[in-house]
């Protein structure tokens, strides 16, 4: 089986008004399928940049990055979108649910871009919402849901496509401790039962400590 | 993404911002309605004039001295009754030839008077032109041959002079000379801006004596069928030119009159439509503006959609459809408004209005094209947004 994510000497520099600013300065690691990794580091350490690369939202300036066995550097924006749709699930700190859109439609959104039929989309979205314990909130709008419920909708949306990698960027950052624990527990359970590689980006030591292993970043380099 | 899905997403987005969507549409609505109304009025006017020209009678050939086009000085007529006989010989049927010599004269009956057009004619007028009488009889051949002082009144003249009384058999004076009323025309209304009820017909021979002239202003011929009009016209002008070598003659058909008028009205309608089109263009700019605001405002949504697998094209199509939906919806509402306004104008004012399919199709098509043209830039911008930057926007 392929490793979920392989980074070899990945460099990403930004060009700001003609000055080239390095955000990642040669990062290498491997995340196996079904792994549970915390990506930690202070702000400015390059962990957000790395997460965007791992999520196929961006391409490295140099080095090799393969997501689920495919080399990102060779892909067009069109192909990258397809890759994201098929192999990556995103969970964001601020949930990023579409307003004025029901929970079930939010969860079904990635399937829209697969061209699936409405009935099939709804069936899969309902099943996924039931799995995260929101079977009773199907047709609620995001503003009718609590923070924890909104994050669970977001998790359902990330997993409805059966991705190889689940990227969670500060998933508990906007939640109180108890709700945050519950969300983490849900992510961990899904990681265990579905074999999806779970990468949690966080600067919260407690959250990071729950992962099977940690990748620590500082000044654009992996330090541990 | 399926296209059906894209339409649904676009519709949802418009519904989410109802007030903004309706205000944006308003520009397009007003533009399309203006195009529909103005084209309807232009078309209606053209149709009405065509009806009036055709209402003169069918297969008519009007023979006049001089050249018939705009800007030519009118020629003094050298035609006389003997020329009319020559024309009648060419046509082969006197009943198909009508003549006129016209003069403005004051007509009196008792204390009532009216300044009107007095036409000296021969007895064939009702057969050549479409004229019917509401009372009495028309002039006869013997009236013409014997210079009898009898008259047929236009309905407006009859109203002024006699009111509700029956004019037939009554005496009137034309330029001080006594005439007896033989008949009254049925009302015709306006034609090309001329009140056709404001005239009096008398025998041309009586008119010549009254006006102190022997001229004939014009000859009208009713051709037996459409195919012969042109050859007939050529033969008549050739004959008249032979008789009066120093004068040019023209024979014009209704089609020629309609052609010139139609061109003028067509240009007028086009200019009106173009002016209305400018407001449609302004509406399009409004759509473009709002779509740019919308793209900026929904940057986060675009980022999220891209993160879950929307391709640049999917996002572009979504925003383009939104713009097209705005303008076509505005177009449909504008069409409905324009049709209603045109019908009201036609019903409540003397201005005619005719809704044509081509103007509706054009208005709808243009509004859809406006949506595409003015939606492309915002849509491209949305499609090209960097998902990383878009997601970071708070």
Contacts between the chains, C-beta under 8 A, distances in Angstrom:
chain1	res1	chain2	res2	distance
A	52	B	388	4.8
A	55	B	307	7.1
A	57	B	306	7.5
A	57	B	307	6.4
A	57	B	387	4.7
A	57	B	388	5.0
A	57	B	391	7.4
A	58	B	386	8.0
A	58	B	388	5.3
A	77	B	311	7.4
A	77	B	312	5.6
A	78	B	311	5.1
A	78	B	312	6.9
A	78	B	313	7.3
A	81	B	306	6.6
A	81	B	309	5.5
A	81	B	310	6.3
A	81	B	311	4.2
A	81	B	312	7.3
A	81	B	314	7.8
A	82	B	309	6.8
A	82	B	311	7.3
A	84	B	306	7.7
A	84	B	307	6.4
A	84	B	308	7.0
A	84	B	309	5.1
A	85	B	308	6.5
A	85	B	309	2.4
A	86	B	309	7.4
A	90	B	307	5.0
A	90	B	308	7.1
A	92	B	391	7.2
A	94	B	394	7.4
A	96	B	300	6.7
A	96	B	303	7.7
A	96	B	304	4.6
A	96	B	307	7.7
A	96	B	391	7.2
A	98	B	301	6.1
A	98	B	304	7.0
A	99	B	16	7.9
A	100	B	12	7.4
A	100	B	16	5.3
A	101	B	12	7.7
A	109	B	305	7.2
A	109	B	308	5.6
A	110	B	308	4.1
A	110	B	309	5.4
A	112	B	1	5.7
A	112	B	2	7.9
A	112	B	5	5.5
A	113	B	1	5.4
A	113	B	305	7.7
A	113	B	308	6.7
A	113	B	309	4.2
A	113	B	310	5.1
A	113	B	311	7.3
A	113	B	314	6.1
A	114	B	309	7.2
A	115	B	1	6.5
A	115	B	2	5.6
A	118	B	5	8.0
A	157	B	308	7.0
A	161	B	309	7.7
